């Protein structure tokens, strides 16, 4: 498990997970994430993300969401950001749609 992170890092970590569903993060996705978070926050979250496997990321999201997603407005903002992210590269695969829907349920 990673050390405690900021709310902004948590959001980037969730976005990195979605962006990496197809095995690589596209430049369009990075640009979108950088619009949502400061470059140093993105770098920090990316470093932590790189040390975790898929299961660790999902477990961290599930265990930590109560600290970082405390209102319905915050939850909806993350969901909107995730939807924008999966559309950023202009390609929406069935796997991306399925995983995003599962992650939305996980954030409840």
C-alpha positions as CSV (number, residue, x, y, z in Angstrom):
1,X,0.0,0.0,0.0
2,X,1.2,3.5,-0.8
3,X,1.6,6.2,1.9
4,X,-1.2,8.6,2.5
5,X,-1.8,10.9,-0.4
6,X,-3.6,14.2,-1.0
7,X,-7.1,14.3,-2.4
8,X,-5.7,15.6,-5.7
9,X,-3.3,12.7,-5.9
10,X,-6.1,10.3,-5.2
11,X,-8.0,11.7,-8.1
12,X,-5.0,11.4,-10.4
13,X,-4.4,7.9,-9.2
14,X,-8.0,6.9,-10.2
15,X,-7.5,8.7,-13.6
16,X,-4.2,6.9,-14.2
17,X,-5.9,3.6,-13.6
18,X,-8.5,4.3,-16.2
19,X,-6.0,5.8,-18.6
20,X,-3.9,2.7,-18.3
21,X,-6.7,0.1,-19.0
22,X,-5.4,-0.5,-22.5
23,X,-1.8,-1.0,-21.4
24,X,-0.5,2.5,-22.1
25,X,-1.4,6.1,-21.4
26,X,-1.9,8.2,-24.5
27,X,-0.6,11.8,-24.7
28,X,-4.2,13.1,-24.9
29,X,-4.9,11.5,-21.6
30,X,-1.8,12.9,-19.9
31,X,-2.8,16.4,-21.1
32,X,-6.3,16.0,-19.7
33,X,-4.9,14.9,-16.3
34,X,-2.5,17.8,-16.3
35,X,-5.5,20.1,-16.8
36,X,-7.0,18.6,-13.6
37,X,-3.9,18.5,-11.4
38,X,-0.7,20.4,-11.0
39,X,2.3,18.9,-12.7
40,X,4.1,18.0,-9.4
41,X,0.9,16.3,-8.1
42,X,0.6,14.3,-11.4
43,X,4.3,13.3,-11.1
44,X,3.9,12.2,-7.5
45,X,0.7,10.2,-8.2
46,X,2.4,8.7,-11.3
47,X,5.3,7.5,-9.3
48,X,3.0,5.9,-6.7
49,X,0.9,4.4,-9.4
50,X,4.0,2.9,-11.1
51,X,4.8,0.9,-7.9
52,X,1.3,-0.7,-7.7
53,X,-0.3,-3.5,-9.7
54,X,-3.9,-3.4,-10.8
55,X,-5.2,-5.2,-7.7
56,X,-3.3,-2.9,-5.4
57,X,-4.7,0.2,-7.1
58,X,-8.3,-1.1,-6.9
59,X,-7.8,-2.1,-3.2
60,X,-6.3,1.3,-2.4
61,X,-9.2,3.1,-4.2
62,X,-11.8,1.0,-2.3
63,X,-10.2,1.4,1.1
64,X,-9.4,5.1,0.7
65,X,-12.4,6.5,-1.1
66,X,-14.0,7.4,2.3
67,X,-11.2,9.9,2.9
68,X,-11.1,11.4,-0.6
69,X,-14.6,11.2,-1.9
70,X,-16.7,12.6,0.9
71,X,-19.6,14.2,-1.0
72,X,-21.8,13.3,-3.9
73,X,-20.5,16.4,-5.7
74,X,-16.9,15.1,-5.4
75,X,-17.9,11.6,-6.6
76,X,-19.7,13.1,-9.6
77,X,-16.7,15.3,-10.4
78,X,-14.4,12.2,-10.5
79,X,-16.9,10.3,-12.6
80,X,-17.1,13.2,-15.1
81,X,-13.4,13.4,-15.2
82,X,-13.1,9.7,-15.9
83,X,-15.7,9.9,-18.7
84,X,-13.7,12.7,-20.2
85,X,-10.5,10.8,-19.9
86,X,-11.7,7.6,-21.6
87,X,-13.0,9.8,-24.5
88,X,-9.7,11.8,-24.7
89,X,-8.0,9.6,-27.2
90,X,-11.1,9.4,-29.4
91,X,-11.4,5.6,-28.9
92,X,-13.8,4.0,-26.5
93,X,-13.4,0.2,-26.2
94,X,-15.8,-2.2,-24.5
95,X,-13.1,-2.9,-21.9
96,X,-12.7,0.8,-21.1
97,X,-16.5,1.2,-20.8
98,X,-16.8,-1.9,-18.6
99,X,-13.9,-1.0,-16.3
100,X,-15.1,2.6,-16.0
101,X,-18.6,1.5,-15.0
102,X,-17.1,-0.9,-12.4
103,X,-14.9,1.9,-11.0
104,X,-17.9,4.2,-10.8
105,X,-19.7,1.5,-8.7
106,X,-16.6,1.1,-6.6
107,X,-16.6,4.8,-5.8
108,X,-20.1,4.6,-4.3
